[in-house]
Amino acid sequence: MRIGIDLGGTKIEALALGDDGQQLHRERVPTPRHDYEGTLAAIGDLVRRCEQATGATGTVGVGMPGAISPATGLVKNANSTWLNRQPFAEDLQRVLARPVRFANDANCLALSEATDGAAAGAEVVFGVILGTGVGGGLVVHGNVVIGANAVGGEWGHNMLPWPEGDEHPGPACYCGLSGCIETWLSGPAFAREYRVRTGLEVTASEVLASARAGDAEAEDAWRRYERRLARALASLINIVDPDVIVAGGGLSNVSRIYERVPALWEKWVFSDRVDTRFVPAKFGDSSGVRGAAWLWGTERA
């Protein structure tokens, strides 16, 4: 049995999978925000309940914001800031009394979809998260590419390419720089720009609802979003050239992007034809926790 943990900013989800990929037990609890010890305890309790429900002991993989620094062993780059500079890997393995594998949450999305999801069978898969934040993960031949600095796939913290109009230098990012892809393509960023242009205090989902209802200002905002997404993914294709790009997160549920964005990105991709497929995650919001479970036992040469 494999147990996956998806550690998010608002919820922690646990999933127990059988060796055949079938769900055995699933449970969610609120994340104890800004409470590091409480976060460790919540994960420990979820793992114990998974094992009680299934009557088996499992391996544990954790999908998390940020990464474990190879230099220090401490968490870095997490937007759940109470994890940063903490010995999370060491502490959780002590709490669970076993080895634990860790990966960035976007890496888990990519691994899940490359293993038995929308990109199953593809050699090079890039997973993007378009949600509260913007993340990326790379899987090659079934293995997560973490990188020498544990920032493999950190697509959201590059500058939005080919800036247009008033896009330079761009909004300030929590990472300390300006104009990062995340500051343009996350849900809060999309809502922020709409608010700046219209003065209306709305959420990203409300803007999308207005666009579907025929509101011209909202439709214009979404078209700007699609164009920015196309440029950002074109730059990614020029560097990685994946077979499949799989999207997850709240904004990935807007079905028209899978037709519109590939029609736009050809302008910036350095090729006579673009064969990369752009698809939604087969397992939706469950991809991250499934990928965490698959951190054990998916290695291929």
CORJO-V451587 format. One record per residue. N is the residue number from 1. RES is the residue in one small letter. PSI is psi in degrees with one decimal (NA if undefined). OMEGA is omega in radians with two decimals (none if undefined). Layout:
BEGIN
((N	RES	PSI	OMEGA) (N	RES	PSI	OMEGA))
END
This chain:
BEGIN
((1	m	143.3	3.08) (2	r	134.5	3.08) (3	i	127.4	3.05) (4	g	141.3	3.06) (5	i	125.9	3.07) (6	d	105.3	-3.09) (7	l	101.7	-3.14) (8	g	174.3	-3.12) (9	g	-24.1	-3.13) (10	t	-21.2	3.13) (11	k	154.3	3.00) (12	i	126.9	-3.13) (13	e	139.6	3.05) (14	a	141.6	3.12) (15	l	127.3	3.03) (16	a	126.2	3.13) (17	l	141.0	2.95) (18	g	170.5	-3.13) (19	d	-19.7	3.11) (20	d	5.8	3.13) (21	g	4.7	3.13) (22	q	141.3	-3.14) (23	q	130.0	3.10) (24	l	-34.9	-3.14) (25	h	144.9	-3.14) (26	r	140.9	-3.09) (27	e	145.9	3.08) (28	r	147.2	3.00) (29	v	156.2	3.07) (30	p	144.0	3.06) (31	t	130.6	3.05) (32	p	85.2	-3.01) (33	r	138.6	3.13) (34	h	25.3	3.14) (35	d	94.0	-3.06) (36	y	-49.3	-3.13) (37	e	-37.4	3.09) (38	g	-34.3	3.10) (39	t	-45.2	3.09) (40	l	-45.3	-3.11) (41	a	-39.2	-3.13) (42	a	-41.5	3.11) (43	i	-42.8	3.11) (44	g	-42.3	3.14) (45	d	-39.9	3.13) (46	l	-42.9	3.13) (47	v	-43.0	3.13) (48	r	-39.7	-3.13) (49	r	-34.7	3.04) (50	c	-43.5	-3.08) (51	e	-33.5	3.05) (52	q	-40.1	-3.09) (53	a	-31.1	-3.07) (54	t	-16.1	-3.10) (55	g	23.5	-3.12) (56	a	156.3	3.04) (57	t	135.3	-3.06) (58	g	162.0	2.90) (59	t	157.5	-3.10) (60	v	126.6	2.99) (61	g	142.9	-3.07) (62	v	124.2	2.95) (63	g	128.0	-2.98) (64	m	158.1	2.98) (65	p	148.3	-3.14) (66	g	-151.7	-3.07) (67	a	164.4	3.00) (68	i	121.9	-3.10) (69	s	126.6	3.04) (70	p	-23.9	-3.09) (71	a	-38.3	-3.01) (72	t	-19.2	-3.02) (73	g	3.8	-3.12) (74	l	161.3	3.12) (75	v	138.9	3.04) (76	k	156.8	2.97) (77	n	16.8	-3.13) (78	a	130.8	3.04) (79	n	-12.2	2.88) (80	s	83.8	-2.82) (81	t	-18.7	3.13) (82	w	-10.4	3.06) (83	l	-24.7	-3.04) (84	n	139.2	3.12) (85	r	21.3	3.07) (86	q	148.2	3.10) (87	p	61.0	-2.97) (88	f	-44.2	-3.11) (89	a	-47.8	3.14) (90	e	-45.2	-3.07) (91	d	-41.7	-3.10) (92	l	-36.8	3.09) (93	q	-32.0	3.05) (94	r	-44.0	-3.13) (95	v	-40.2	-3.07) (96	l	-10.2	3.12) (97	a	46.0	3.10) (98	r	163.8	3.02) (99	p	145.9	3.12) (100	v	139.5	3.05) (101	r	141.1	-3.07) (102	f	145.0	3.03) (103	a	153.2	3.02) (104	n	147.7	-3.06) (105	d	-33.2	3.09) (106	a	-34.3	3.03) (107	n	-38.2	3.13) (108	c	-40.4	3.05) (109	l	-49.3	-3.10) (110	a	-41.5	-3.12) (111	l	-43.3	3.11) (112	s	-48.1	-3.07) (113	e	-28.7	3.08) (114	a	-27.1	-3.09) (115	t	-55.1	-3.10) (116	d	27.2	-3.11) (117	g	-143.2	-3.03) (118	a	-17.1	-3.13) (119	a	19.6	-3.12) (120	a	132.0	3.11) (121	g	-12.7	3.13) (122	a	145.7	-3.11) (123	e	-41.1	-3.11) (124	v	118.7	-3.06) (125	v	130.9	3.04) (126	f	127.3	3.10) (127	g	132.3	3.10) (128	v	140.9	3.05) (129	i	123.0	3.11) (130	l	85.3	-3.06) (131	g	-134.8	3.10) (132	t	-34.3	2.98) (133	g	-179.1	3.08) (134	v	115.0	-3.12) (135	g	172.3	3.10) (136	g	152.1	3.11) (137	g	144.9	-3.07) (138	l	130.4	3.08) (139	v	126.8	3.13) (140	v	124.2	-3.12) (141	h	39.6	3.07) (142	g	0.8	-3.10) (143	n	137.1	3.07) (144	v	132.3	3.05) (145	v	106.4	-3.10) (146	i	-42.7	3.11) (147	g	162.6	-3.08) (148	a	-29.1	-3.11) (149	n	7.8	-3.11) (150	a	33.4	3.07) (151	v	20.7	3.09) (152	g	127.4	3.12) (153	g	3.5	-3.10) (154	e	67.5	-3.08) (155	w	-34.6	-3.03) (156	g	-14.3	-3.11) (157	h	35.3	2.82) (158	n	157.5	-3.12) (159	m	142.9	3.04) (160	l	120.5	-3.05) (161	p	158.7	3.12) (162	w	58.0	-3.08) (163	p	144.7	-3.10) (164	e	149.8	3.01) (165	g	-119.0	-3.07) (166	d	24.0	-3.08) (167	e	-9.6	3.12) (168	h	133.5	0.10) (169	p	-8.5	3.11) (170	g	169.2	-3.12) (171	p	154.2	3.07) (172	a	141.0	3.12) (173	c	151.9	-3.14) (174	y	-18.5	3.14) (175	c	-10.3	3.12) (176	g	-10.4	3.11) (177	l	-177.0	3.13) (178	s	150.2	3.03) (179	g	14.1	3.10) (180	c	152.1	3.10) (181	i	-38.9	-3.14) (182	e	-32.9	-3.12) (183	t	-7.0	3.09) (184	w	-31.9	-2.93) (185	l	-3.8	3.05) (186	s	162.0	3.09) (187	g	-50.1	3.11) (188	p	-35.2	3.13) (189	a	-41.2	3.10) (190	f	-45.3	3.13) (191	a	-37.5	-3.13) (192	r	-46.6	-3.12) (193	e	-39.3	3.10) (194	y	-40.7	3.13) (195	r	-42.0	3.13) (196	v	-39.2	-3.09) (197	r	-30.9	-3.01) (198	t	-19.4	-3.05) (199	g	4.2	-3.11) (200	l	131.5	-3.12) (201	e	93.6	-3.07) (202	v	163.7	3.07) (203	t	168.1	3.11) (204	a	-41.3	-3.12) (205	s	-32.6	3.10) (206	e	-37.2	3.07) (207	v	-43.6	3.13) (208	l	-40.1	3.11) (209	a	-39.0	3.11) (210	s	-38.5	3.11) (211	a	-42.8	3.12) (212	r	-29.6	-3.12) (213	a	-1.5	3.06) (214	g	9.4	3.12) (215	d	122.8	-3.02) (216	a	-41.2	-3.12) (217	e	-41.2	3.12) (218	a	-39.4	3.10) (219	e	-41.3	3.09) (220	d	-40.7	3.13) (221	a	-41.2	-3.13) (222	w	-34.1	3.08) (223	r	-37.8	3.06) (224	r	-39.5	3.11) (225	y	-47.0	-3.13) (226	e	-39.5	-3.13) (227	r	-41.0	3.10) (228	r	-40.7	3.10) (229	l	-40.5	3.13) (230	a	-42.2	3.12) (231	r	-42.5	-3.12) (232	a	-41.2	3.13) (233	l	-31.9	3.08) (234	a	-42.5	3.10) (235	s	-40.9	3.09) (236	l	-45.0	3.13) (237	i	-39.4	-3.14) (238	n	-26.0	-3.11) (239	i	-47.1	-3.00) (240	v	-34.8	-3.09) (241	d	57.3	-3.10) (242	p	156.2	3.02) (243	d	-39.5	-3.07) (244	v	138.2	2.92) (245	i	121.5	-3.12) (246	v	132.4	-3.08) (247	a	140.1	3.02) (248	g	178.9	-3.07) (249	g	164.9	-3.00) (250	g	-42.2	-3.09) (251	l	-12.6	3.08) (252	s	-10.7	-3.12) (253	n	-2.2	3.09) (254	v	102.5	-2.91) (255	s	-26.5	-3.05) (256	r	-19.4	-3.10) (257	i	-26.2	-3.07) (258	y	-13.2	3.04) (259	e	-44.1	-3.05) (260	r	-45.8	-3.02) (261	v	-46.4	3.07) (262	p	-29.4	3.08) (263	a	-27.7	-3.12) (264	l	-36.5	-2.94) (265	w	-16.1	-3.11) (266	e	-27.9	-3.13) (267	k	-31.0	-3.02) (268	w	-11.8	3.14) (269	v	132.3	-3.04) (270	f	67.6	-3.10) (271	s	157.3	3.10) (272	d	-18.9	3.12) (273	r	145.8	3.14) (274	v	112.9	-3.12) (275	d	-3.8	3.09) (276	t	131.5	3.08) (277	r	141.4	3.08) (278	f	115.9	-2.98) (279	v	154.6	3.03) (280	p	153.9	3.11) (281	a	130.7	3.13) (282	k	-39.1	-3.05) (283	f	7.7	3.04) (284	g	-131.3	-3.10) (285	d	-12.7	-3.14) (286	s	-7.1	-3.06) (287	s	-40.4	-3.10) (288	g	-46.8	-3.10) (289	v	-33.2	3.06) (290	r	-42.6	3.12) (291	g	-36.2	3.08) (292	a	-41.5	3.10) (293	a	-36.9	-3.11) (294	w	-0.8	3.07) (295	l	-21.0	3.04) (296	w	125.3	2.92) (297	g	12.5	3.13) (298	t	3.1	-3.03) (299	e	133.4	3.05) (300	r	151.0	3.14) (301	a	NA	none))
END
